[in-house]
């Protein structure tokens, strides 16, 4: 038997029971993108059963699926991409990874800058695209790395 597992990071397909903990009660990234572009053209994902999971403009929900389909509701604590990947591999975490809602602590930034031999830019919570828009020119001019974190526990 062959298996193809598609992991679509950040392609949310509806709110989970813990959505209120993250202020994401109306999350459904895929549906919102579909609405914004007046219908995504995803015929192969439609054939695999995507329309049975979420109502989309160009993917009929009543078509037969050529494969098994489903969406994941994690069992692990927290909201973190890495934790989700670990869970797919069978590791359930009881404690969420730390997040940094005010940026990283000075001792971590100081240690990082000491190791790389230069200062850094940013050190705040931001989206990757937004922080590049904000600090990208400064980075190109100075060569200083941009440090940011998001809702995940990423550096």
N, C-alpha and C positions, 0 to 999 in steps of 0.2 A: 504494500500500500504506500502511495506517495502522499505527502502532505505539503501544502504550501501555506505558511502562516504569514499573513500580512499584518504588520504592526504599523498603524498609522498614528504616530505620535502627534499629540495636540489636535487630533481630528475627533473632537468630542461628538457624541451622538445621543445626547440627552443627559439630564441630571440624575445623579445617584442619590440614595437616601441621606448621605452625609453632605450634600451640596450646601446646606445652610451653614456648615462650619467654615466654608470658604467663600461665602457670598456668591454662589454660582447656581442659584435655584432655576434660572432660565437658560442654562448653558445647553447649547446644541450647535456647536461650531459648524458641522457639516450642513445642517439645514439652513443656518444663517448665511453661509456662503452660497448655497444653492439659490436662496432668495435674492441675494445681492447681485448675482450675475444672471438672473432670470433663467436659471436651470443649468446645472453642471452636466456636461456630456461625459458620462462614465459608463459606456455600454457594457464593458467586460465585468466591472464590479456589479452592474445591474444583473447580468446573467448569473453571477455567483450568489445573488440573494440580497444585495444592498437595499433594494426597494422594500423588502420585507421588514427591515429594521428601522427605516426612517422614511417618511413621506417626502419624495423629491419630485420636482417638476418634470424631468425627462426620464425617470426610471419608474416603470409601472410596478406597483406593489403586488399585483396579482399574477405576474409571470412566474413560471416554474423556475426554481433555482437549480443550477447545475452542480452545486456543491453544498456542503454544510456551511452554515453561516451563524454568526452570533456576535454579541458584544460583551465585553468584560465588565464586571463590577468587582472591583478589587476587595480583597479581604484584609489586606495589610493596613496598618495605621499610617495616616499621612496622605499627602498629595504630592507625589514626587515621581518623575519619569523613571529614575533609576529603580525605585522600589517596585514600580509596575513591571519593569523588565525582569527583576529578580523573581517576582511572583509568577510570571509566565514560565520561568525555569523551575518553579516549585518552592521557592523560599518565601514564606509568609513572615512579615516583620510585625512585631507587637508594638514597637515604639517608633514614632515618626522620626525621620532624620531632621536635624535642626534646620531652621530657616533663619534668615537674617533680615528682618523687616526694616532695620535702620542701617543697613550696610554691614560690612565685616568689622569686627573689633580692631581697634588700633594696633594691638600687639600682633595680630595676624598680618595686617597690611604692612606694618613696619618690618616684620620678618620676611615677607615676600619681597618688598622693595630692597632690603639688604641683600637678599640672595640674588636678585637680578641686577643689582648695581644701579638702579635708577628709581625715580618716583613713578607714580601711576596717576591715572585720571579716573574720576568717577567715584567709585565705591559707594554705590547706592542701589536701591531697588529700581529696576527698569526692564522694559522689553528690549530684546537684542536689537531690533530695528530702530527703536526710538533712541537708545543710547548711542548707536553709531551715527544717527542723524545729528544728535546733539554734540558729540565729542569727536566724531570722525575726522574733521578738519584739523583739530588740535593734535590728534594722534598722528596724522600724516605729517604735520609740521614738526612735531617734537620727537616722534618715535616712542612716546610713552604709551604703555599698554593701558587699555580701558578695562576697568574692573567694575563688574556689576553682578547683581544677583536677581533672582526672580521669585516666583512663588515656590519653585523647587529649591532644594538646598544646593544650588550650584555656585561655583566661583568662576 
